[in-house]
Amino acid sequence: MIRLRLYLQLALLCGAVALASWLYFWWVGQQTLQWFMPGPSGYNGEYAQALLKGQLHLREAPEGMLKLEDPYDPAQYSPFYTFDLSYYQGRIYSYFGVVPPLLLFLPWRLLTGVYPTDQFGTGLFMTLGLVLSLILLAGIRRRFLPNSPAWTVALAVVVLAVGNQSLLLFWPPYYCQTVQSAARCLQLAALIASVLALTSRRPSLVWFSLASVATGLMVCTRPSFVLASSLLVPIWLVLNRRALETRGPDSALRSAIRPLAAGLLPITLIALAQMAFNFARFDSPVEFGTTYQQFGIDLRTITQFSPAYMPAHILVHLFSMPEFLRYFPFLVYDEPSLGALILLPFSWFLLLLPFGWRTLAGPDRGILRALAFALVLAAVGNLVMLSGYYLALLRHQVDIVLPLTLAAAVGLIATGHAWQPHPWRRRALAVGATFLVAANVTVTVGTAASYPNQAELPRVAAFFNQPVYLWEKIMGQTFTNTLRLTLTFPTAPADSTEELLSLGADKIDAVFVRYLDSNRASLGFFHTELGAIESRPFAVPPGVVRNVDITLGSLSPPTGHPAFSGWSRSSIDQLHRRLRLTIDGKLLLDQDMLFHTASPGNRSIGGIAKKPAFAKFSGAISHVSPLPLQTVPPRPTAWPQGPVHFDAVFANRRVGRSDPLVVSGTRINGDLLWVTYLDETRVQFVFDHGLTGQTKSTPMVVPDTTTPHRIEIRPDAAASLTVIAFDGAPIITLPFLPFPAPAESVFFGIQTFPAACEPIFGGRLEVVPATASQPR
């Protein structure tokens, strides 16, 4: 019966690992399904290729960089900028550790002839890290805490798989995330070897030496783990005491030297090898290359590590709070760290570790206490080291949270073991632990899902938003994408810009009114990163009550909200990218737009936004009415297969500026039409067809800035060509058709992928609505 139970538990653990591994690689696969490439696809692969060539640098620097007066001045090296690498004496280096290329990328290349991608490396190391953490957890429970209920292990597995911010390493799984996940594996390997060193009779010092090797490689992989190497200290203390008890005081010196040598010699040799490696590259044994990074700033002028940073950054890592949302993912990702002890409350189980060793007697008590301290030192060492760094970033914080959560998981199992004779305590522990694990998972998934450019998770969002939806229904919430402001404009408006509505959990979107004179005004929209656009002017007779309808994609619930039950994905996407402003039913502005993340708690009516240029509305807002959620008027969604017509007013032109007109698809398989302002009166239109090149019109005179001009894009499938017309006259003829693209990837007046133009059209676009004769 006992053997059957063990097999069942092992099968459940293997199933949990398989499910977590599928999740990891699925998350990575949202960006790529290319796990292997014939050549290097990232810096780790390039690092392995360089080692095969017998060189320590990745590549030679571009010839132009060699001629720069100061190659570390961002203004000078920007034409040759290579993100996250180091330049030194004419060569480009990786400042990240060489261990991941040596452990994975180089052997894989030698055995298979292909290179793993960084995405595959991150997924593999994260899966291996989970396996090692579960092996460590199972070993500790079986040896020291056998009476712990099975549900404590189940909760620990959940939190170690998806409740410890590890999902942040999957978007984007860049080469630095591969390094982070590899360092985690080596840290866990050191802890497992430490367990074996303490629990095996012979040869315990061999295991301790292997723990030292793993620790040294861990530090070489990620130097910020250097203080975490103190995890070896409590292990050495137990081994030293055991040697003294075995050999007696007469041979005390010899007994102390053997454990000390076993732990100190391997890590010292590895450290010396790393210092020689550093010296060979950067002429300094303690320089890893971070001083010479191409990081957008000159890092030679910055103190990158200092104890002076520690107090503030420790508070940030442990207690800082993000901007919250009503809907999934419930918070807004930002670069600074999140408060691990507040948002990941399962971490507090770390304090319950003493329950484990207090239930033991004899040598096991000291062994478990040493292992507990090793776990704590692994987390605290990373916390102290990263807090001394000049940046406190959420991505870096993962290095703290992973060992912290593991220590907390052992604390939960220890408490379950200690409270086994107390049914009520066990029940209370089960309820509390389930709640805290759920909080950790929600924050971990939410943080990862809110990461910039993260893939949407509509099913996950629908699951998490269901309780919010039920609460909203009980409270009589009106789901809307349009607010109607009943207002009266001021009698004698000053020449100013005043806010009507602002919203956004982190960065601000705002609708404003700009008074042109005492009788005229225009409505406009401001986006923190894209800038402002304005409507055509309208009359503002004093004392007259007006209804301003504001339709914004960010006013509506998110994609995965149950309020959209029965809606097509295309309809939801069109709603979420639409900006419409009307006054007394008259349309003033109708344009596609990108919006910042917001929810009902992040709105302000008529107040003062975070944009200082806006003043408080000086008129009177008598009523604010949310209109029922409804679809926006349809666009001609046949683009790029069918014709598209839109009117453009080329206002706010700046000489030399290029503004987007219409975009579809992605940078590789997409199309973009933009306009370049050559001078005060002349413009030129450019059509960019993916990466295949640009087609330009001849320069045209467009002197006015207030008259709308009709632009037409006419794909002709029969002739396999596309004609672009301006005010009825063809200006560009393309010998191909635009790339096929879904309707939700088509935007007017904004560009959604890197291109040689501004992110937003500076004038005004009015797309001709779809009619019965136009495909939809």
Disulfide bonds with the S-S distance in Angstrom:
none
